């Protein structure tokens, strides 16, 4: 499950979905969400930037120049303005300030990531190359004029439309960088493949791209992302993105700005841990219900995620699971019977690990049966305009979505830059949570590649990555140490109001009081 910030849905064993291969220049057409999303998304979103951000917003030069104001958490550098109001111990960004969640062990290891001042604008990145020697073919995938990276995402499959966003983000990021001059003069090409949300296909696609000589994977997004993990690890190929499956999250080759869905600190088959920020924030703000239902698809990773959320809710927060349904079909007609059962059981809230289609069916069923629950929450998979348009604006009102980043309607530098690049280089693509985290991971790839030198190797890139402490991705996320391969400590909630998502809690910045917490027993049973 995700970092208990929120976790996405999917299946590691879904059938079908053969490999679809193409370079970035020949981009895959945007595909639609299961059932009838295509018309709704087109009508609601088109090529506009919103509803998160109106057109014409400028992008500042420094990494934190427009960060949301907030009280920093203990252990966090004051310059990281978007780190929240809670009293948790998110790791700081100066040596020796390692916190419990994000800052490593507190040793005086050199810090690569500057707390402020690095300019993530593509023109500045293109001009930031270190070293004076000329470009060479320094590693597989690195020539004097090019860098080849791979992306394997679940473009087709049972949850059609959920994972295109990560691929779009990688395309936009590297197209913008290439237009500005590239990475130390090298053009970055993304070779993309579609795993059909099938773990075997994921493995085959990963192997195919490694055989083609990719230097790294960037922005891969799929519920079947467990398939190629072992093969990437065997060849020590870095993997930048957001992990949905636990084995990818805790792979030593995986690098993320906010961790992954979950991890098993004792190793495979032991207790899972996720972050408790989702429920802790709601509890401290006074809107966590005492009786809550949990809904998931009959898809392994979706069901596992719901069980882990339920375990944390009941074991650590004293809540009562009033109803569970982890056998919902992605192509089912409605969720009316679930709503009826939740109402009969006196549920005060519901949390889902469904996609936008399943969430829309739930919201419509609640409205049709005139059932009003104070808390209807979901993961950041639901943070997309199509969630509102598919459910219908009136039915979507009040839906809570937990995010691990500053929301996209606020003028934080990285928020704005992501949306502008997406609108320019992938017209019609919709900004989203998966997309933003993939884009931020790509920015971390660019930054550490620059730190790795004019002629990078896997060894020099790994050295740069291991030096990252309290990395905040330009103020877009809370400080996190990617080398921990754990879960991020910082979250915030947005709520649907009108035709948009608006900040719900905290009042500013991010809530960084979360901790990794057991989400199963010692045998991995939730």
N, C-alpha and C positions, 0 to 999 in steps of 0.2 A: 504494500500500500504505500501511498506517497509518504511524504514527510509529515504526516498528520497535519501538514499544512493542508494538504488535500491530495487526493490521489485519483488518478485517472483510471478509466475502465479499459477492458480489453481481454483478449484471450491469447495465451501462448500456443494454443493447439487448434485454433480455428481452421476449418478446412478451406481449400481453394485459394485463389489469389496468386496467380503465377507472377514471376518476376517481370517487372516492366522497367527497362533500362534506358537511360537517356542522360546526356550531359546537361549542364545548367543552361546552355544556350538553346537547347531544344526542350524547354520545360514541359513537364507533364501538365495536361489540362486540369484545372481545378475540378475535383469530383464532389459529389453531393453527399449529404448525410443520408442515412438509411431512410427509405420511404420518400417523402415529398419535399425534402429541404431545398432542392435546387431552385424552385420558383420563389420560395419564401426568402431565401438568402439573397437572391438577385434583386428582388423587389425591395427588400429592407436595407441592403448594404450597398449594392452596386460597387462603384469604384471610390466611394467616399471614405474619408478617414475615420469617421465616427462610428457609433456615437461617443466614443471615448474622448475625442479631441477635435475641436473645430479646425477647419482649414486655416492656414496662415500663421500658425504658431511658430515662433522662431526656435532655433536650437542654440544654446549657449556653448561657449568653447570649453570650459573646464568640466571635469567629471562630476563635480558636485555643485556647480554654480547655481542650479535651479532646484536643488533637492528640497523636499518638503521639510519644514521645520519640525523638530521634535526634541524632546529631552533624551540625551544619549543614555544608554544603559551602562551600568558599571562595567569597566573593562574595555569600553569602546572609546576610540579616539573622538574628541569633540568635533573634529572636522568631518566626521561621518554623520551628516545632519539628518539622515533619514533612517535612524535605527530604533526609534520607538520610545514609548513612555513607561514601559514596565520596569520591574526591578530585577529582571533576570541577569544572568552573567554571560551575555554574548561576548565572544572573544574580541579583544581590542586589536588595533592595527599598529601598535608599537611593540617592539621586541620585549618579551617578558610579561606582556599583559594578556597572556592566553587565558580565556575564560572557560567555563564548563562546557558550553555548547559549540562555540564557533571559533575559538582562538587558539586551539592547539594545547600544548602542554605547558606553556609559559616559559619555555626555554628561550635563551637569547639567540635563536637561529635568525640569520639575516632575513629581512622582509623584502620581497620583490615588489609587492603591490604598494604603490604610494597611496596614503590616505586621501590625498587630493592632488590636483594639478595635472594628472595625465589627461590629455585631450583625446577622446574617442571619436572625434570627427574624422571621417575618412581621409580628408586632405592632410590633417595633422598626422594621422597614422602612416600615410604614405611617405611623409617626410621624416619619419622618426627612426629610420634604420640606423643601427649602431655599427661601428666598425668602418674601416677605411679600405679594406681589400675588396676586390671585385667579386661578383657572384660566381659561384661554382655549383656543380651538381653534387650537393653535399650529402644527400641521403636519397633513399627510394622515395619517389614522388616529388623531389626537389631538383629542378634543373636551373640553369642560370636565368631563365626567363619565366618559369612557371612553378606553381605549387598545385598538386593534385590532392583533393580531399574527397571522401566518400560520404554518402548519406543514404541510409536504408530506413525507409519509413513505411507505415501501414496505410498506403494511399487507398487501396481497395480492401474489401473484406466486410465482415459483419457490421462493423462500426464505421461505415463508409463516410468519409468527410471529417473524421475527428483528428486525423494526424497529418493532413496536408500542411498544416500551419508551420510545423518545424522545418519542413523542406523549403517552404516559401521564405521563411526568415533567413535561412542560410543563403539562398539565392540573392535576396535583397542586400544582405550585408556585404557579400563578396562582389556583387556587381557594383555597389557604391565604392568599395575600396579600389576595384580595378579601374573604375572611371577616374579616380583620383591619382592613379599611378601605380597601384598594386602594393604588394608586401615586399619591401626592399626592391622595388622594380619588377617583381614577379607577379604575373597575373594568376589569380587563384581560381581554379576550375573545380566545380562540384559535379562529380559523377554520381547520379542518383539512381536508386533502384526501389521497387515497390515489393515489400514482402507479403502483401495480401493478408497481413495480420496472422501469419502462420509461422511458427517458430522454425520449422524445417526450412522453409523458404528464406527466412531471415538469415539462417546459418549459410545457406547457399549463396545468398546475395553478398553477405559479408566476405565469404571466401572469394567470390568472383572479383569483388573490388580490391581485395588484398592482392590477388593475382595480377590485377591491372596496375598495381604499384601505388595505391593511395598512401600518402604520408600519415594521414589521420582521418578519423570520422568526425564530422561536425553536424550537429543539429538533428541526428536521427531520432525519430519519434514514432513509436509503435508499441502496441500492447503485446507484441510478440518479440520484444527486444531482448529476450533471454536467449534466443537461438544462437547468435553468433558470439556470445560473450567469451566462451572458452577459447575459440579460435583467435579472437583478437588478443586475448591474454597470452596465448602461446607464442604469438609473434610480436608481442609488446607494442601493439598499435594503439596510440592514444585515442580515446573516445570522449568527445565533448558533447554534452547535451543534457536532457532530463530523462532519468531512468524510471520506467514504470515497474519493471520486475526487480525483485530484490537482488538476484545474482548480478545484474548489471550495476545496481547501486553500489555494491560493495567490492566490485572488481578493482584491482589496483591500477588498471588502465583507464578507469572512468573518471572524468573530471567535469564538475558541475559548479555553478555559482551558488547552489542552494541544496546540494545533496541529491538524494533520490527519494523514492517512495518509502522504503524501509530498509532495514538491515538486520543481520543476525550476528551480533558481536561474538557469540560463542561458536560461530561457524554454521554451515548448512545443517538443517534438521534441529537446530536449537531454538531458543525463544527469539521471536521477532521483536524489534523495537521500532516505534514510530514516534514522531513528535507529538506532544500533548497540547500544542498551542491552540488548535482549533477550539477545543472544549474549554481550555483554561481561559482564553480571552472571553468567551461567552459567559463563563461562570463569573469572572471578575467584573464583567460589565452588567451582569444581572439578567441575561436572557437565555441561559442554558436551561432547557426544560428538565423536569424531574422524571418524565416518562417519555421515551423516544423510540420511534420505529426505525428500522434500517432496511433499505431496499437495494438490491443488486441484480445484475443480469446473471443468467445461468452460464456464465463465462468464468473460467477459473480465477483470473486475476481480479475481476470485479467482485466476485463472491468473497475472495480472500480479503480484499480491502475492507468490505463492509463488516466482516467478522472481526477484523482488527480494530476498526473504529468502535464497534460494539463492545469489544473486550475492554478497551481503555475507558469507555464511558461508564461501564458497569463496575469495573474493578478499581478504577482510580478516582472516579468522580461520584460514585455512589448512586448513579442513575439506574432506572429500571428500563430494560428493553421490553417495551409493551407489545412489540410485533416485529417479526422478521420475515422477509421474503427474498431469498437469494436464488430464485429460480425463474426470474422474469425473462421472457424471451425478447430479444431485440426487435423481433418482427411481430410481437403481440399487438392485439387491437387496442387495448386500453388498460388502465390500472384502477378501474372503478371498484373491483372487488377488494383490492388492497386498501383503498380509501375507506370502504365500508368497514373492513375489519379493524383498521386503525381507530376509527371513530368508536366502534363497539368496545374496544379495549381501553378507551380513555386516553389515547396518546395525545401528548401536548406538543409533539414535534416529530420531525422525520428527517433522517439524513440519508442521502443516496450516493452510490458510486456508479450511477448510470451516466449515459452520455446526454447530449442536448435533446435527442429524440425521446429518450426515456423520461428525462426531467419534464419535458413539455407534456407528455402524456399524464404524468402525475399532477402537474399544475392544472391541466384542463379538467382532470377528474375531480380534484378538490373544488374547483370553481363550479362544475356542473352539479355537484352534490351539496354545494353550499357549506362546505366544511372549512372552517378557518382555524388553522394551527398557528400559534405564535412563532414557531420556529420551523422553517423549511429550508434545509441547508444542503449544499452539494460541494464537490471539489472544483478546482479551477478549470476543469474541462468545460464547465458551464459559463466561463467568463468569455463570452463572445456574443456579438449582436444577434446572431442567429438563434441564441437561446430565447431571447425575448420575442423575436418575430415568429419563431416556430410555435411557441406556446400561445402566442397572442398577448398583446401588451397588458390587457386587463387581468388575464390569468397569471401572468408572471410577476405581478406586483408582490413585493415582500420577499422574494427568493434571496436567500443569503448565499454568498459564494466566498470561500476563504482563499486568500491569495498570499503567496510568499514574497510579494514585491509591491512597490508603490503603484497604485492603480493608474491606468493609462489615461485617465481624464485629468490628471494633475501634471503641471508643467515641469516635472523633473526632467533633466536633460536627456537621460537615456530613454525615457518614455517617449518623448517627442521625436527623437532621432529615429527610433525604431519605426514609428508610424510613418514618418516622412519617407524613409527609405523603402518601406513596403509599398506605399502608394506610388512611388516613382518607378520602382523596378519590377514590381509584380502587381500591375494594375488590377483592381478587382479583388485582390486577396484581403481577407478580413483579419485585423489585429486580434490577437487572442493570447491566453495564458501560455499555452504550449509554444506558440510562436515567439513570444517575448523571452521566455526562458532559453529557447534554442538560440535566439539572436544574442542574448547576453553571454551564453556559453561560447558562441562564435567570437564575440568581442574579447573574451578571456583567451581564446586561442590566438587571436591577433596580438594581444598584449604580450603573452608569454613567448610567442614566436619572435617578437622584436627583442625581448630580453635574451632569447637564445642566441642572438648574434646574426650577422649578415648571412652566414651560411649555416643554418641550423641543422642539427641532427636530433634523433630521438633522445640521445643522452643529454644534450644541452637543453632541449625543451623540457625534459623531465626534471632537470635541475631547477629550471625556472618555476615549474609548477609546484615542486616541493617547497619552494621558498614562499609561496603565497600564504599569508597569515591574515586573518580578519579581512578577507577580500570582500568588497561590497559592490562590485560591478558598477562603479561610477555613482554609487548612492542609490541604485535601484532596488537593492536587496539589503538585508541586514548582514553584518560581518560574518563571514563563514570561512573556514579553512578547508579547501577542496581535498587536501590530502587525508582528511579524516574519513572520507567516504561514508559519512554518517548522514543525519538529517539536519536541515537548517533550523535555527531557533526562532525565526521571526515570521510573523503572519499578520494579516489584517483582514477585516471583513468588509465586503461591499454588499449592497442590497439593491434590488431592482426598484427603481422609482421612476414612474413615467416610462420613457423609452430609453432608459440608460441605467448604468450601474453607478451608484454614488457611495461615497465612503460612509460606513456605518460605525466602525470602531477599529482602533482608537481614534481620538479626535485628530491626530496628526501622526505622521511617521508610521512606524511599524511597531507591533507588540513583540518584544524580544524576550519574554519571560518563559518561553517554552523549554522543555527538556525532553531528551529521548526517554521513552518509557515503554515498559513491557506491553506488548500487544498480543501475547500468546503465552501459554505455559512453557515449561522447560523443554517440551517435546515439539514445540511449534504449533500447538493446537489452540486456535482462538475460540 
